[in-house]
Amino acid sequence: SNFQFINAYTEGQLGIIVLNRPKVLNAINRQMVSEILSAMEEFEVDDRIRAIHLSGNGRAFAAGADIDEMANDHAIDFELRNQFKDWDRLAMLKKPIIGAVQGFALGGGFELALCCDLLYASDDAEFGFPEVSLGVMPGAGGTQRLTKLVGKTKAMEWLFTGKRISAKEAHQFGIVNQLFAKEILQEETIKIATYIAGQAPLSIRLIKESVNKAVDTPIEEGMHFERKNFYLLFSSEDQKEGMKAFQEKRKPIFKGK
Ligand code: HXC
């Protein structure tokens, strides 16, 4: 691919992105965020692609936003360049994103991991928000996403101390779905992504939307939203195919239509 800080390619029905700035532990500069979004949005409009896999390499998923790039920034620089517009676009993507964290996921790297729909990690992965030691705080959703995920008690502790969260702890608190040995993380999570890519794409799409809706919506409104999406699936060809295949005791062939 013609990216500088990531590798992006397709493999069957998967769009695969590997952060690739290993000399600085995949520190995330603005160019990298923009490349991640370009790649993801290409996958998003590619009918062949049904799931996106995101990982780092070497010793890190990503050790945070690039400190060198922002050390001299002022508030107005962020405002004028609308610093987080790419992060907002990331949250708008409809295809499922499967993240695989090996090594460090710190600061902005942890925030990027928290943007994934399913998150896996190697058993030596380390998460954390060290911003407090730099005189800043998370700015790409960290205080919001972590708190919604684990509750105020642990979020406040981890954000106040900047203390590292072990893979085991991250798993216990529901931050990651499952842990794998480092050597098999990539291979196993590609398998999971491939499996998800084999499910009815419209179901995955509307489930993602509905589950995300639940996070910050009163239950009545969320129930209504879910119901409309449920109805909508019955106007898809895949619903007819999926149920017919069940009745005919064969495997369905989904078209994403
Ligand atoms: C720029 C970074 C970096 C970062 C590591 N490097 N993290 N450069 N920004 N976030 C660079 C180091 O400077 C070093 O470069 C090289 O990567 C290897 O790192 P070392 O520190 O030598 O490795 P090690 O001693 O093993 O320590 C690993 C580490 C440490 C614990 C992860 O690198 C570290 O504390 N990094 C910063 C983590 C952090 O504070 N992240 C939050 C950033 S703020 P050289 O050239 O010396 O070899 C943030 C705000 C988000 O993310 C806001 C919204 C996006």
Residues whose N, C-alpha, C, O or C-beta is under 5 A from the ligand:
A	BS01	HXC	K23 V24 L25 A27 A63 G64 A65 D66 I67 D68 F104 L106 G107 G108 P130 E131 M137 P138 G139 A140
